[in-house]
């Protein structure tokens, strides 16, 4: 078989396999040869043109992001100002500072593609002398760290990290939350941040069996630079009434520049006499304010389900359009092409066979003629024309002037 014929046979075999595949399983919808996608037209989860980026999924993320400064107040279950509570170094519970007075909150919320970073620094003043002079329960202290009760204030850091989801509804799944003195991660299976409308953000997170935190923030003016919020906390285990089984916090914030945010945070440190060694690292050197308690890297985001395929190529959406059949026009075109290619191959195969037969009978004819001629070994030339004619006539038994196959 010639090389050209072999190549043509391989080509048509490949084409036939290509045509059989869509009939058996279909192909990717929306491509040139296949039927259009259908689920993505009614369900955004199936539409690959809709981004997973949080800001693209909901406009509130743009207004809500940035640097914010405000004043907060904390209240006990009965609505009275919350009191300082003894601190347990073992469980990291309790806050022995001036909770019964307004305190400053500094929030930085950043959205980068599919990822949410929410950082809070709450600056509390020193507790009053009545608390500092009171007897602490066994194992508890009246200060966090190296400060002195009644003299030094405290900077509590909160980090909330979340990632967009395959639902494409604007929700960010929260997979990391460090609250004040406690350590992360804060993993309730349903921890999330979600825009309620164009002006309101709701967050729910917590530690299983320990603490549940729900948070509502609302943009309050047309310029989107004023915000009010309320947070509710429920502590399920330990602490007693002195630590607060439940409490809530209200605050108001204004949007500022990064420079203003940093300057006012440093001033608040001085005003509350927060020790230099306990001040937060600003600007951030990583994804968290709590740099000592933030083991976050790319694998953490991917394990949390980040749908960004460039950063997390192994994460695949469960919402995939089913395979669809090939377009009728494409099937007809390939069928016609297959017939044409088959006809061309048939023509080449016939010509190949005829050429082989021609060569075969030419060789048989030469051998048959050679049998009818006796060559003189002393002659320097081949048989004469007359000898060839006589040999031909001996072979042409039918005397019709042609050599038949059976005469050879």
C-alpha positions as CSV (number, residue, x, y, z in Angstrom):
1,X,0.0,0.0,0.0
2,X,1.4,3.4,-1.0
3,X,2.2,6.0,1.7
4,X,-0.5,8.4,0.2
5,X,-3.2,5.7,0.4
6,X,-2.2,4.8,4.0
7,X,-2.4,8.5,5.0
8,X,-5.9,8.9,3.5
9,X,-7.1,5.8,5.3
10,X,-5.9,7.0,8.6
11,X,-7.5,10.4,8.0
12,X,-10.9,9.0,7.2
13,X,-10.7,6.7,10.2
14,X,-10.1,9.6,12.5
15,X,-13.0,11.5,10.9
16,X,-15.3,8.6,11.4
17,X,-14.3,8.4,15.1
18,X,-15.0,12.1,15.4
19,X,-18.4,11.7,14.0
20,X,-19.3,8.8,16.2
21,X,-18.4,10.6,19.5
22,X,-21.1,13.2,19.5
23,X,-23.7,10.6,18.7
24,X,-22.7,8.6,21.7
25,X,-22.0,11.3,24.3
26,X,-22.3,14.8,22.8
27,X,-19.9,17.7,23.4
28,X,-19.5,21.0,25.1
29,X,-22.4,23.3,24.5
30,X,-22.0,26.7,23.0
31,X,-19.0,25.8,20.9
32,X,-18.9,26.1,17.1
33,X,-20.0,22.6,16.3
34,X,-22.4,21.9,19.2
35,X,-25.9,23.1,20.2
36,X,-26.1,26.3,22.4
37,X,-26.1,26.1,26.2
38,X,-29.5,26.3,27.8
39,X,-29.2,26.2,31.6
40,X,-26.9,29.2,31.7
41,X,-29.6,31.4,30.1
42,X,-31.8,30.9,33.1
43,X,-29.4,30.0,36.0
44,X,-26.3,32.1,36.4
45,X,-24.5,29.3,38.2
46,X,-24.2,27.6,34.9
47,X,-23.1,30.6,32.9
48,X,-19.3,30.8,32.5
49,X,-19.5,34.4,31.4
50,X,-20.7,35.5,34.8
51,X,-17.7,36.3,37.1
52,X,-17.2,34.8,40.5
53,X,-15.7,38.1,41.6
54,X,-17.6,39.5,44.6
55,X,-17.7,43.1,43.3
56,X,-19.1,41.9,40.0
57,X,-21.8,39.9,41.7
58,X,-23.1,42.7,44.0
59,X,-22.4,46.5,43.9
60,X,-22.5,46.8,47.7
61,X,-19.0,45.4,47.9
62,X,-17.6,48.5,46.2
63,X,-19.3,51.0,48.6
64,X,-18.8,48.8,51.7
65,X,-15.0,48.3,51.1
66,X,-12.4,50.8,52.2
67,X,-11.2,52.4,55.5
68,X,-13.8,53.2,58.2
69,X,-13.6,54.8,61.6
70,X,-16.3,54.9,64.2
71,X,-17.5,54.8,67.8
72,X,-19.0,51.7,69.3
73,X,-21.0,50.9,72.5
74,X,-21.4,47.5,74.1
75,X,-24.5,46.4,76.0
76,X,-25.4,43.6,78.4
77,X,-28.5,41.4,77.8
78,X,-30.6,43.8,79.9
79,X,-29.6,46.8,77.8
80,X,-27.3,48.4,80.4
81,X,-23.7,49.2,79.4
82,X,-21.5,46.1,79.5
83,X,-19.0,45.9,82.3
84,X,-15.4,44.9,82.3
85,X,-14.9,41.1,82.7
86,X,-12.0,39.1,84.2
87,X,-9.7,37.5,81.6
88,X,-9.0,33.8,81.5
89,X,-5.6,33.3,79.9
90,X,-6.4,29.6,79.3
91,X,-9.6,30.0,77.3
92,X,-8.8,33.6,76.1
93,X,-12.2,34.8,77.3
94,X,-13.1,38.0,79.1
95,X,-12.3,41.6,78.4
96,X,-11.0,43.6,81.4
97,X,-11.3,47.1,80.0
98,X,-13.7,50.0,79.8
99,X,-16.6,48.3,78.0
100,X,-19.1,50.6,79.8
101,X,-17.8,53.6,77.8
102,X,-17.8,54.3,74.1
103,X,-14.7,52.9,72.3
104,X,-13.2,53.4,68.9
105,X,-13.5,50.9,66.0
106,X,-11.2,50.9,62.9
107,X,-12.4,48.7,60.1
108,X,-10.7,48.0,56.8
109,X,-12.7,45.9,54.4
110,X,-11.1,44.9,51.1
111,X,-12.4,42.8,48.2
112,X,-9.9,41.3,45.8
113,X,-11.6,39.3,43.1
114,X,-13.2,36.3,44.8
115,X,-11.7,37.1,48.2
116,X,-12.9,39.1,51.2
117,X,-10.7,40.6,53.8
118,X,-12.4,42.3,56.8
119,X,-10.2,43.6,59.6
120,X,-11.3,45.3,62.8
121,X,-9.3,47.1,65.4
122,X,-11.3,48.0,68.6
123,X,-9.4,50.3,71.0
124,X,-10.6,50.1,74.6
125,X,-9.7,52.4,77.4
126,X,-8.4,51.3,80.8
127,X,-10.9,49.8,83.3
128,X,-11.9,51.9,86.3
129,X,-10.4,51.4,89.7
130,X,-13.4,49.6,91.1
131,X,-12.9,46.7,88.7
132,X,-9.1,46.8,89.1
133,X,-9.3,46.6,92.9
134,X,-11.9,43.8,92.9
135,X,-10.8,40.2,93.6
136,X,-10.5,38.1,90.5
137,X,-11.8,34.5,90.3
138,X,-9.2,31.8,90.5
139,X,-7.2,31.6,87.3
140,X,-8.4,35.0,86.0
141,X,-6.5,38.3,85.7
142,X,-7.6,41.9,85.3
143,X,-5.4,42.7,82.3
144,X,-4.4,41.1,79.0
145,X,-0.7,40.9,78.3
146,X,1.9,43.0,80.1
147,X,-0.2,46.1,80.8
148,X,-1.5,47.4,84.2
149,X,-5.1,47.5,85.0
150,X,-6.5,51.0,85.2
151,X,-3.5,52.4,83.4
152,X,-3.2,50.7,80.0
153,X,-5.9,50.2,77.4
154,X,-6.2,47.4,74.9
155,X,-6.3,46.9,71.1
156,X,-8.5,43.9,70.1
157,X,-8.0,42.6,66.6
158,X,-10.6,40.8,64.6
159,X,-9.9,39.2,61.2
160,X,-12.6,37.8,58.9
161,X,-11.6,36.1,55.7
162,X,-14.1,34.7,53.1
163,X,-14.3,33.6,49.5
164,X,-16.9,33.8,46.8
165,X,-19.0,30.7,46.1
166,X,-20.2,28.7,43.1
167,X,-23.7,29.9,43.8
168,X,-22.8,33.3,42.3
169,X,-25.3,35.1,44.6
170,X,-22.9,37.5,46.1
171,X,-22.3,35.5,49.3
172,X,-18.8,35.1,50.7
173,X,-18.3,31.9,52.7
174,X,-16.4,32.8,55.8
175,X,-13.7,30.3,56.6
176,X,-11.5,32.3,59.1
177,X,-12.6,34.5,61.9
178,X,-10.5,35.6,64.9
179,X,-12.5,37.5,67.5
180,X,-10.6,39.8,69.9
181,X,-8.3,37.7,72.0
182,X,-9.5,34.3,70.8
183,X,-7.8,32.3,68.1
184,X,-9.2,31.2,64.7
185,X,-10.5,29.6,62.7
186,X,-14.1,30.5,63.3
187,X,-15.8,27.7,61.5
188,X,-19.4,27.2,61.5
189,X,-20.4,25.3,58.4
190,X,-22.7,28.2,57.4
191,X,-20.5,31.2,58.3
192,X,-21.0,33.8,55.6
193,X,-21.2,37.5,54.6
194,X,-24.0,38.4,52.3
195,X,-25.4,41.6,50.9
196,X,-29.1,41.9,51.9
197,X,-29.8,44.8,49.5
198,X,-27.8,47.6,47.9
199,X,-27.2,49.2,51.2
200,X,-27.0,46.5,53.9
201,X,-24.5,43.7,54.6
202,X,-25.1,40.8,57.0
203,X,-22.5,38.5,58.5
204,X,-22.9,35.4,60.6
205,X,-20.0,33.5,62.0
206,X,-18.8,31.9,65.1
207,X,-17.1,29.0,66.9
208,X,-19.1,25.8,67.2
209,X,-20.4,25.4,70.7
210,X,-18.7,28.5,72.0
211,X,-19.7,31.8,70.3
212,X,-22.1,33.0,67.6
213,X,-21.7,36.4,66.1
214,X,-24.2,38.1,63.8
215,X,-23.5,41.5,62.3
216,X,-25.5,43.9,60.3
217,X,-24.0,47.0,58.6
218,X,-26.0,49.6,56.6
219,X,-24.9,52.5,54.4
220,X,-26.9,55.5,55.6
221,X,-26.3,58.3,53.1
222,X,-26.3,58.9,49.4
223,X,-22.5,59.6,49.3
224,X,-21.9,56.1,50.8
225,X,-19.5,57.4,53.4
226,X,-21.5,56.9,56.5
227,X,-22.5,53.6,58.0
228,X,-24.2,52.2,61.1
229,X,-24.1,48.8,62.5
230,X,-25.3,46.4,65.2
231,X,-23.7,43.2,66.3
232,X,-25.1,40.4,68.5
233,X,-23.0,37.9,70.4
234,X,-24.1,34.7,72.1
235,X,-21.7,32.8,74.2
236,X,-22.7,29.2,74.8
237,X,-20.1,27.8,77.2
238,X,-18.3,29.2,80.3
239,X,-17.8,32.7,81.7
240,X,-21.0,33.1,83.7
241,X,-23.0,36.3,83.8
242,X,-19.9,38.4,84.6
243,X,-18.5,37.5,81.2
244,X,-21.9,37.9,79.5
245,X,-23.8,35.0,78.0
246,X,-25.0,37.4,75.4
247,X,-24.4,41.0,74.5
248,X,-24.7,43.3,71.6
249,X,-22.9,46.3,70.2
250,X,-23.9,49.3,68.2
251,X,-21.6,51.7,66.3
252,X,-21.5,54.4,63.6
253,X,-18.6,54.8,61.2
254,X,-17.4,57.3,58.6
255,X,-15.3,56.4,55.5
256,X,-11.8,57.9,55.5
257,X,-8.6,57.7,53.5
258,X,-5.9,55.1,54.4
259,X,-3.6,57.9,55.8
260,X,-6.4,59.3,58.0
261,X,-7.2,55.8,59.2
262,X,-3.6,55.1,60.2
263,X,-3.1,58.5,61.8
264,X,-6.3,58.3,63.9
265,X,-5.5,54.7,64.9
266,X,-2.1,55.8,66.2
267,X,-3.7,58.6,68.1
268,X,-6.2,56.2,69.7
269,X,-3.3,54.0,70.9
270,X,-1.9,57.0,72.7
271,X,-5.2,58.3,74.1
272,X,-5.9,54.8,75.6
273,X,-2.3,54.2,76.6
274,X,-2.0,51.0,74.7
275,X,1.5,49.5,75.1
276,X,3.8,49.8,72.1
277,X,4.4,46.0,72.2
278,X,0.7,45.3,71.9
279,X,-0.1,47.6,69.1
280,X,-1.1,46.1,65.7
281,X,1.2,46.0,62.7
282,X,0.1,48.7,60.3
283,X,0.2,48.6,57.3
284,X,-0.6,44.9,57.1
285,X,2.2,42.5,56.5
286,X,-0.1,39.7,55.5
287,X,-3.8,38.8,55.3
288,X,-4.5,39.5,59.0
289,X,-4.1,42.2,61.7
290,X,-3.4,39.4,64.1
291,X,0.0,38.5,62.5
292,X,0.8,36.1,65.3
293,X,-2.3,34.0,64.7
294,X,-2.8,33.8,60.9
295,X,-1.5,30.7,59.2
296,X,-3.1,31.7,55.8
297,X,-1.5,30.8,52.5
298,X,-2.8,30.0,49.0
299,X,-3.6,26.4,49.9
300,X,-5.8,27.7,52.7
301,X,-7.9,29.8,50.3
302,X,-8.2,26.9,47.8
303,X,-9.2,24.4,50.6
304,X,-11.9,26.9,51.6
305,X,-13.4,26.6,48.1
306,X,-12.1,29.7,46.3
307,X,-13.7,29.4,42.8
308,X,-10.9,31.3,41.1
309,X,-9.6,28.7,38.7
310,X,-6.4,30.6,38.0
311,X,-5.4,30.6,41.7
312,X,-7.1,27.2,42.5
313,X,-7.1,25.1,39.3
314,X,-8.2,22.0,41.1
315,X,-11.5,23.7,42.3
316,X,-14.2,22.9,39.8
317,X,-17.8,24.1,39.9
318,X,-20.5,21.5,40.4
319,X,-22.7,23.5,38.1
320,X,-21.7,22.2,34.6
321,X,-23.8,22.3,31.5
322,X,-24.6,18.8,30.3
323,X,-23.1,17.7,27.0
324,X,-25.3,18.4,23.9
325,X,-25.5,16.8,20.4
326,X,-23.7,18.2,17.4
327,X,-25.6,20.8,15.3
328,X,-27.5,19.1,12.4
329,X,-25.6,21.3,9.9
330,X,-22.3,20.2,11.3
331,X,-23.3,16.5,11.2
332,X,-24.5,16.9,7.6
333,X,-21.3,18.7,6.7
334,X,-19.1,16.1,8.2
335,X,-21.2,13.3,6.7
336,X,-20.8,14.9,3.2
337,X,-17.1,15.3,3.8
338,X,-16.8,11.7,4.9
339,X,-18.5,10.6,1.6
340,X,-16.2,12.8,-0.5
341,X,-13.2,11.5,1.3
342,X,-14.4,8.0,1.0
343,X,-14.9,8.4,-2.7
344,X,-11.5,9.9,-3.1
345,X,-10.0,7.0,-1.2
346,X,-12.0,4.5,-3.3
347,X,-10.6,6.1,-6.5
348,X,-7.1,6.0,-5.3
349,X,-7.5,2.4,-4.1
350,X,-8.9,1.4,-7.6
351,X,-6.0,3.1,-9.4
352,X,-3.5,1.5,-7.0
353,X,-5.0,-2.0,-7.7
354,X,-5.0,-1.4,-11.5
355,X,-1.3,-0.3,-11.3
356,X,-0.4,-3.5,-9.4
357,X,-2.2,-5.7,-11.9
358,X,-0.5,-3.9,-14.8
359,X,2.9,-4.5,-13.3
360,X,2.1,-8.1,-12.5
361,X,1.0,-9.0,-16.1
362,X,3.9,-7.1,-17.6
363,X,6.2,-9.3,-15.6
364,X,4.3,-12.5,-16.6
365,X,4.4,-11.4,-20.2
366,X,8.1,-10.9,-20.1
367,X,8.7,-14.3,-18.5
368,X,6.4,-16.0,-21.0
369,X,8.1,-14.5,-24.0
370,X,11.5,-15.5,-22.6
371,X,10.3,-19.1,-22.5
372,X,9.6,-19.1,-26.3
373,X,13.0,-17.6,-27.3
374,X,16.2,-19.5,-27.4
375,X,19.0,-17.1,-27.0
376,X,22.5,-17.8,-28.5
377,X,24.9,-17.1,-25.7
378,X,27.5,-15.9,-28.3
379,X,25.2,-13.2,-29.6
380,X,25.9,-9.7,-28.3
381,X,22.4,-8.5,-28.9
382,X,18.9,-9.6,-27.8
383,X,16.3,-11.4,-29.9
384,X,15.4,-10.0,-33.3
385,X,12.0,-8.5,-34.2
386,X,11.1,-11.7,-36.1
387,X,11.9,-13.9,-33.1
388,X,9.7,-11.7,-30.9
389,X,6.8,-11.9,-33.3
390,X,7.1,-15.7,-33.6
391,X,7.2,-16.0,-29.8
392,X,4.1,-13.7,-29.5
393,X,2.2,-15.9,-32.0
394,X,3.0,-19.0,-30.0
395,X,1.5,-17.5,-26.9
396,X,-1.5,-16.0,-28.7
397,X,-3.3,-19.4,-29.1
398,X,-6.6,-17.6,-30.0
399,X,-4.8,-15.8,-32.8
400,X,-6.8,-12.6,-32.1
401,X,-3.8,-10.4,-31.7
402,X,-4.1,-10.1,-27.9
403,X,-2.6,-12.0,-25.0
404,X,-5.3,-13.2,-22.6
405,X,-4.7,-13.9,-19.0
406,X,-5.2,-17.7,-19.3
407,X,-2.7,-17.7,-22.3
408,X,0.1,-16.5,-20.0
